[in-house]
């Protein structure tokens, strides 16, 4: 018994592989993770990148108590019926471009399906300190993958968050254990079509693969190399500032409370005091305590100009926030003063954390320009070889940081992509992704509307099948004639690489469309994308115009509910937020979904002629119906 206790206390004393495994679990640098895993594989006589068979071999040889707790979690995930014991995509080969959190999460799912997964990453280290807010399902998902085993501080604070770097590290470890083949310092330069019949698509410096699925983050111009079209939605200028300070983990630092989010509209006295004490004028501020002290805030342009952070007031956003127009020393003084005031000076002397280039980790940016791809996937075909291309991460839907949507929707997109690959592997992808079908894009439209409130409450049931995550899944929300056929498409001819096609989607265009759709309704006058919607009339009118036979609309809440159930447009904000006007960008994003789906449907003046009497069902009627009938 004493010998058994000694073995349990120090498994590395008798087996070198155990030492490598423990180093692998505790490694906090990318290179340390890779080197310790390489040492582990060599000690076990294995070659990294061997897929699920490699995982089972590692598990069989590392069966001591510390490792078993991790195997139990991974086995539980891998045992879900959707993966078919790793045989669901056993003959599928996938390429994942980018080792960001979403790319790694997609790689993990593809590996669990049994696919051969190759991942390429142009960087050689993880250095992004910024902290991500986690939705309940992402916390459960990461815990189920052994997050606490890799990172003991996972979600131990008062708020649920994790730094990008730590998230990448733990997902990298899971991906390596599941046999993902990873190539570091490799830049994706494009795909090579098959030279003749019987050959397959390939990518330079990676193994030639049949049925590559390419997934990537919005970095390095990857989208332009494969000609995915993107849309831009730009709102009124809002300047975000992120900064990371060194966390010395002193007793004093641990006692400073985090700030989940203070907005001017809800705490005007705080911001008035901040302005009076420091001259700093903010719209909101957030403080997360993680590997660093992370602050993110929205600053007013005039304040930045007045305090000398910006040299000149340029109308072009790129010039306004370009490095030539930002005074680094003034920006550093600005964020120090804001952070010190928000924490009552209890963090002591604030020292800047350093970014990948050794500079203070601080950034000012415009977050009102949000990009999203026009489609989530497409098919290319050459000489009989078919290639499925998909997007996940920021290049699919650029996150809106105040809502903390990036990693949550990124993970959902990774699940959706893996689900698509599974169906592709069994020859069913054409049901959703074939020529002229809108079902795949219906799922994509739903993605950007998700929030913790409108997803299934039981996060433990979430899986690859979209029905386990989206309670209002409607694969017919986008009809075939409302989308451009995603495939098959021809490869671009040889020559200059085509750039991203910028499709105009301005607020003016959206406002004009909303005015056309609501014209003729008594008491409804849309003049802007904020206050005109506060009384609920405009939204009721919009839903009624598009579905004139509907009823049971008593207020804005009814309009939101009916739009969700009858139009397939899930609300991204509450009725309270619409009335209060507290989330203008959220309202713009919500109305954009109406415009995106119904923009090609001409206004129907006949809707108002004798049809308002249908503006009710049974005893439930819209309170506006009587005035509209009159």
ABEGO torsion letter per residue (X at the ends): XAAAAAAAABAAAABAAAAAAAAAAABABAAAAAAAAAAAAAAAGBBBGAEAAAAAAAAAABABAAAAAAAAAAAAAAABAAAGGGAAAAABBBBBBEABAAAAAAAAAAAAAGBBBBBBBABABBABABBBBBBAAAAAAAAAAGAAAABAABGABABBBBBAAAAAAAAAAAAAAAGBBBBBGBBBAEBBBBABBGBBBBBBGBBBBBGBBBBBBBBGGAAAAAGBBBBBBBBBBBBBBBBBBBBAGBAAAAABBBBAEBBAAABAAAAAAAAAAAGBBBABBBBBBBABBBBBBBBBAAAAAAAGABABBBABAAAAABAAABBAAAAAAAAAAAAAAAAGGAAEBBBBBBBAAGBBBBBBBBAABBBBBABABBBBBBGGBBBBBBBBEAAABBBBAAAGAAAAAAAAAAAAAAAAAAAAAAGAAAAAABBGBAAAAAAAAAAAABBAAABBABAAABBABAAAABAABBAAABBAAABBBAOBBBBBBBEBBBBBBBBBBBAAAAAAAAAAAABGBBGBBBABABAAAAAGAAAAAAAAAABAABBGBABAAAAAAAAAAAAGBBBABBAAAAAAGABAAAAAAAAAAAAAAAAABBBBAAAABGAAAAABBEABBBAAAAAAAX
